[in-house]
Amino acid sequence: MKLAITTKTKLTTKLISTSFKKLTLNEIDVVTELESETSENHWTKQQLSESISNPNNLSQILIVKSKIVGYIIAMPSVDSADILNLAVHKDFKRKSYGSSLINHLLSKLKKRQIKNLFLEVRMGNFAAISLYLSLGFKEVSIRKNYYTKNSNELSIKEDGIIMCLEIST
């Protein structure tokens, strides 16, 4: 005779305070630090400042428990937009915060009747590629030898993948 024991457990949901806010130059030091921690070939403070200061760009930060854990910068044009940069703090990766940033951006782009969202990603950035594919992005082309592989060996290059997401309105 076999004895089967069944236990019921109750799922608990822990609410975490998250919010989005327009990225301004007031957050430049925090964002610059976040950028340098998340990428070997990170944007400089000047590059970030120029992108944030551009009035045409959409720049947003993601705040979790009063801490900036990610940001996204996009450049809209007439009917399409390009993600220029996206970063999530290493302690918050693989917890849907990257998806949240992109989905928040998509809601803003829909209001502007943007039809396509483009981005470029390093061929070797498997985590990012996986995220983008899960959100419905599709590969549209390859830029051969577009990226410097790392800052120590400038002659070693890596391909870039251009991806696109059709935005349904």
C-alpha positions as CSV (number, residue, x, y, z in Angstrom):
1,M,0.0,0.0,0.0
2,K,1.3,3.5,-1.0
3,L,0.6,6.5,1.1
4,A,0.2,9.8,-0.7
5,I,0.6,13.0,1.2
6,T,-0.6,16.2,-0.3
7,T,0.1,19.5,1.1
8,K,-1.3,22.8,0.0
9,T,0.8,25.9,0.1
10,K,-0.4,29.4,-0.3
11,L,1.5,31.6,-2.8
12,T,2.5,34.9,-1.3
13,T,3.1,38.0,-3.3
14,K,5.5,40.6,-2.0
15,L,4.8,44.0,-3.4
16,I,7.9,46.0,-4.3
17,S,7.7,49.7,-4.7
18,T,8.7,50.5,-8.3
19,S,8.2,53.6,-10.4
20,F,9.3,55.2,-13.6
21,K,10.5,58.8,-13.9
22,K,11.9,61.0,-16.6
23,L,15.7,60.8,-16.6
24,T,17.3,64.2,-16.2
25,L,20.8,65.5,-15.7
26,N,20.1,65.4,-11.9
27,E,20.6,61.6,-12.1
28,I,23.6,61.7,-14.3
29,D,26.2,60.6,-11.7
30,V,24.0,57.6,-10.6
31,V,23.3,56.6,-14.3
32,T,27.0,57.0,-15.2
33,E,28.0,54.7,-12.4
34,L,25.3,52.2,-13.3
35,E,26.4,52.3,-17.0
36,S,30.1,51.7,-16.0
37,E,29.1,48.7,-13.8
38,T,27.0,47.0,-16.5
39,S,29.2,47.3,-19.6
40,E,32.8,46.8,-20.5
41,N,32.3,49.3,-23.3
42,H,30.1,51.8,-21.4
43,W,28.9,55.2,-22.5
44,T,30.8,58.1,-21.1
45,K,29.3,60.7,-18.8
46,Q,29.4,63.1,-21.8
47,Q,27.6,60.7,-24.1
48,L,24.9,60.1,-21.5
49,S,24.6,63.9,-20.8
50,E,24.1,64.6,-24.5
51,S,21.5,62.0,-25.0
52,I,19.6,63.0,-21.8
53,S,19.7,66.7,-22.8
54,N,18.4,66.0,-26.3
55,P,14.7,67.2,-26.1
56,N,13.7,64.7,-28.8
57,N,14.9,61.7,-26.9
58,L,12.8,59.7,-24.4
59,S,14.8,59.0,-21.3
60,Q,13.4,57.1,-18.3
61,I,14.7,55.6,-15.1
62,L,13.3,52.7,-13.2
63,I,13.3,53.2,-9.4
64,V,12.9,50.2,-7.0
65,K,12.6,51.0,-3.3
66,S,14.0,54.5,-3.9
67,K,17.0,53.3,-5.8
68,I,17.7,53.8,-9.5
69,V,18.1,50.3,-10.9
70,G,17.8,50.9,-14.6
71,Y,17.4,53.3,-17.4
72,I,16.5,53.5,-21.0
73,I,17.1,56.1,-23.7
74,A,15.3,56.1,-27.0
75,M,15.3,58.4,-30.0
76,P,11.9,58.7,-31.7
77,S,11.6,60.0,-35.3
78,V,8.5,60.3,-37.5
79,D,7.0,56.8,-37.2
80,S,9.9,54.7,-35.7
81,A,12.2,54.9,-32.7
82,D,15.6,53.5,-31.7
83,I,16.6,52.4,-28.3
84,L,20.0,54.1,-27.9
85,N,20.9,52.5,-24.5
86,L,19.4,50.3,-21.8
87,A,21.0,49.2,-18.6
88,V,19.8,47.4,-15.5
89,H,21.9,47.1,-12.3
90,K,23.5,43.7,-12.0
91,D,21.6,42.9,-8.8
92,F,18.3,43.4,-10.6
93,K,19.0,41.5,-13.8
94,R,16.8,38.5,-14.8
95,K,13.9,39.9,-12.6
96,S,11.9,41.4,-15.5
97,Y,13.1,45.0,-14.9
98,G,14.6,45.2,-18.5
99,S,11.2,44.1,-19.8
100,S,9.5,46.7,-17.6
101,L,11.6,49.5,-19.0
102,I,10.9,48.4,-22.6
103,N,7.2,48.0,-21.9
104,H,7.1,51.5,-20.3
105,L,8.8,52.9,-23.3
106,L,6.4,51.1,-25.6
107,S,3.4,52.8,-23.9
108,K,5.0,56.2,-24.5
109,L,5.7,55.4,-28.1
110,K,2.2,54.2,-28.8
111,K,0.9,57.6,-27.7
112,R,3.1,59.1,-30.3
113,Q,1.8,56.6,-32.9
114,I,5.3,55.1,-33.4
115,K,5.0,52.0,-35.5
116,N,8.5,50.3,-35.1
117,L,11.1,50.1,-32.4
118,F,14.6,49.3,-33.4
119,L,17.7,48.4,-31.4
120,E,21.1,47.1,-31.9
121,V,22.7,44.5,-29.7
122,R,26.1,42.8,-29.6
123,M,26.1,39.3,-31.1
124,G,27.6,37.9,-27.9
125,N,25.1,39.5,-25.5
126,F,22.9,36.4,-25.2
127,A,20.9,37.5,-22.2
128,A,19.9,40.7,-24.0
129,I,19.0,38.9,-27.2
130,S,16.9,36.4,-25.3
131,L,15.1,39.3,-23.6
132,Y,14.4,41.1,-26.9
133,L,13.2,37.9,-28.6
134,S,10.8,37.2,-25.7
135,L,9.3,40.7,-26.2
136,G,8.7,40.0,-29.9
137,F,11.7,41.7,-31.5
138,K,12.9,40.1,-34.7
139,E,16.4,40.2,-36.3
140,V,16.4,42.4,-39.4
141,S,20.1,42.6,-40.2
142,I,23.7,42.2,-39.1
143,R,26.3,44.9,-38.9
144,K,29.6,43.1,-39.4
145,N,32.5,44.1,-37.1
146,Y,30.5,47.0,-35.7
147,Y,31.5,46.8,-32.1
148,T,34.9,46.9,-30.5
149,K,35.1,43.6,-28.6
150,N,36.6,45.2,-25.5
151,S,38.4,48.3,-24.5
152,N,41.8,46.5,-24.2
153,E,41.9,45.1,-27.8
154,L,40.5,47.7,-30.1
155,S,41.3,45.7,-33.2
156,I,39.0,42.8,-32.1
157,K,35.5,43.4,-33.4
158,E,32.1,41.9,-32.8
159,D,29.0,41.9,-35.0
160,G,25.9,43.8,-34.1
161,I,22.4,42.5,-34.6
162,I,19.7,45.0,-35.6
163,M,16.3,44.0,-34.3
164,C,12.9,45.5,-34.8
165,L,9.6,45.3,-32.9
166,E,6.4,46.2,-34.7
167,I,4.3,48.2,-32.3
168,S,0.6,47.5,-32.4
169,T,-1.5,50.6,-31.8
